[in-house]
Amino acid sequence: MKFKSIKKILEGKFITRYDLEYETPSGRIKNYEMISRNKNITSFQQLHDGKVDAVVMIMHDKENEHILLNREFRMAPGEWVYNFPAGLIDKGEDAASAAERELREETGLKLEHIDEIWLESYSAVGFSNEKNICILGSAAGEIRPSDSELEEIEAYWYSKAEIRALLKVARFAARTQAYCALWSRQ
């Protein structure tokens, strides 16, 4: 495929929609719709060279017997979905600082230990270039309701057996579903 152009279609408060024009190997011109956190993309290079937008916290208890999930009402699908705690990285924050803040804001828990910080990945590669960093670690403390009135979040610790049962009846974000399925079978 050969990139031809990018055009900003609509700029919102948090995301911007673009149309990308490209040429297929057979010479056919196609249009690809996408969204981005970056409000100023003007080149093909900027599609993948942008900053990391968000952090995802994959938190276990100290003994690795439970995993922390948020049950969150998400407006896009119009239903409750299970997901890892996550959030945007604020200006001036690194991923670890954002993880500490977001975990506290969404769950009331304290980030106790970071075991791994994974290479950046894409949140929804089919229609967005939003990048995130996953932080694997442990959290502790007492779960409290989210301090944001803009989000409906209920955080819980789940055992492997509870996760296996939940996977059969509940909707998940894709990365959360995949990780939980593998973790619950260890």
C-alpha positions in Angstrom: 0.0 0.0 0.0 1.1 3.5 -0.8 0.1 6.4 1.5 -1.3 9.4 -0.4 -2.7 11.9 2.1 -4.3 12.6 5.4 -7.1 15.0 6.1 -8.5 16.2 9.4 -12.3 15.7 9.4 -13.4 16.7 12.9 -11.6 17.8 16.0 -13.2 16.9 19.3 -12.1 17.6 22.9 -10.3 14.3 23.3 -10.1 12.7 19.8 -9.7 13.9 16.3 -11.1 12.0 13.2 -9.0 11.8 10.1 -9.4 10.3 6.6 -6.3 8.7 5.2 -6.1 8.1 1.4 -3.9 5.3 0.1 -3.3 3.3 -3.0 -3.6 -0.5 -3.1 -1.0 -2.6 -4.9 -3.4 -2.9 -7.8 -3.6 1.0 -8.1 -7.0 1.4 -6.5 -7.5 4.5 -4.4 -9.0 3.8 -0.9 -10.1 5.9 2.1 -9.4 4.8 5.7 -11.2 6.5 8.6 -9.3 6.7 11.9 -9.3 8.6 15.2 -6.3 9.8 17.2 -5.5 11.7 20.4 -3.1 13.7 18.3 -5.0 16.8 16.9 -2.2 17.8 14.5 -1.3 14.8 12.2 -0.1 16.0 8.8 2.2 13.1 7.7 2.4 9.4 7.4 5.3 9.4 9.9 3.2 11.1 12.6 0.7 8.2 12.5 3.2 6.0 14.5 5.8 8.4 15.9 3.5 10.1 18.4 3.8 10.1 22.1 2.3 7.3 24.3 -1.2 8.4 25.3 -2.3 6.1 28.1 -1.3 3.6 30.7 -2.9 0.3 31.5 -2.4 -1.3 34.9 -2.3 -5.1 35.2 -2.4 -5.4 38.9 -2.2 -8.6 41.0 -2.3 -9.0 44.8 1.1 -9.7 46.5 0.6 -13.5 46.2 -0.5 -13.3 42.6 -3.7 -15.1 43.6 -6.1 -12.3 42.5 -6.2 -9.9 39.6 -7.7 -6.4 39.8 -10.4 -5.5 37.3 -12.7 -2.6 36.8 -16.3 -3.2 35.9 -17.0 0.0 34.0 -20.0 1.4 32.1 -18.6 2.4 28.7 -20.8 4.7 26.6 -19.5 3.5 23.2 -21.0 0.0 23.5 -23.7 1.2 26.0 -23.0 -1.5 28.6 -20.8 -2.6 31.5 -17.4 -4.0 30.4 -14.6 -5.6 32.4 -11.3 -3.9 31.9 -8.0 -3.2 33.5 -7.6 0.1 35.3 -6.3 2.6 32.7 -6.1 6.2 31.9 -4.4 9.0 30.0 -0.9 10.2 30.8 -1.1 13.8 31.8 1.4 16.4 30.4 4.7 16.1 32.4 3.9 12.6 33.7 5.8 9.4 32.9 4.0 6.1 32.6 4.8 5.0 36.2 3.5 8.3 37.7 0.4 8.1 35.6 -0.2 4.5 36.7 0.1 5.5 40.4 -2.4 8.4 39.9 -4.9 6.5 37.8 -4.9 3.5 40.0 -5.6 5.7 43.1 -8.3 7.7 41.3 -10.1 4.7 39.9 -9.8 2.2 42.7 -8.4 3.9 45.8 -5.5 1.3 45.8 -1.8 2.1 46.1 0.7 0.8 43.4 3.0 -1.3 45.6 5.4 -2.7 43.0 6.1 -2.6 39.3 7.3 -5.9 38.0 7.4 -5.0 34.3 6.8 -2.1 31.9 5.9 -3.4 28.5 6.8 -1.9 25.2 4.1 0.5 23.9 1.2 -1.0 22.1 -1.9 0.2 20.3 -5.3 0.4 22.1 -7.5 -0.3 19.1 -5.3 -0.8 16.1 -8.3 -1.2 13.7 -9.4 2.4 13.9 -7.0 4.4 16.1 -3.3 5.1 16.5 -3.7 5.6 20.3 -0.7 4.0 22.1 -0.5 2.8 25.7 2.0 1.3 28.0 1.0 -1.7 30.1 2.4 -1.8 33.6 2.4 -5.2 35.3 2.7 -5.1 39.1 1.0 -5.4 42.5 -1.4 -3.1 44.3 -2.6 -3.0 47.9 -5.0 -1.2 50.2 -8.7 -0.8 50.4 -10.8 -0.5 47.2 -12.8 2.8 47.2 -15.2 4.2 44.6 -13.7 6.1 41.7 -13.2 9.8 42.5 -14.5 10.8 39.0 -18.1 11.7 38.5 -17.5 11.2 34.7 -16.8 7.5 35.0 -18.9 4.7 36.5 -16.3 2.3 37.8 -16.5 -0.6 40.2 -13.2 -2.2 41.1 -12.8 -5.8 42.4 -10.2 -8.4 43.1 -10.9 -11.7 41.3 -9.5 -15.2 41.8 -8.6 -17.5 38.9 -11.7 -19.5 39.3 -13.9 -16.3 39.4 -12.2 -15.1 36.2 -12.8 -18.4 34.4 -16.5 -18.1 35.3 -16.7 -14.4 34.4 -15.2 -15.1 31.0 -18.2 -17.2 30.1 -20.9 -14.6 30.9 -19.5 -11.1 30.8 -18.2 -8.6 28.2 -14.5 -7.7 28.4 -12.1 -5.3 26.6 -10.1 -7.5 24.2 -6.7 -7.2 25.9 -8.2 -7.8 29.3 -10.1 -10.9 28.1 -6.9 -12.4 26.6 -4.7 -11.7 29.5 -7.3 -13.0 32.1 -7.9 -16.1 30.1 -4.2 -17.0 30.1 -3.6 -15.9 33.7 -6.6 -17.9 35.0 -5.2 -21.2 33.5 -1.8 -21.0 35.1 
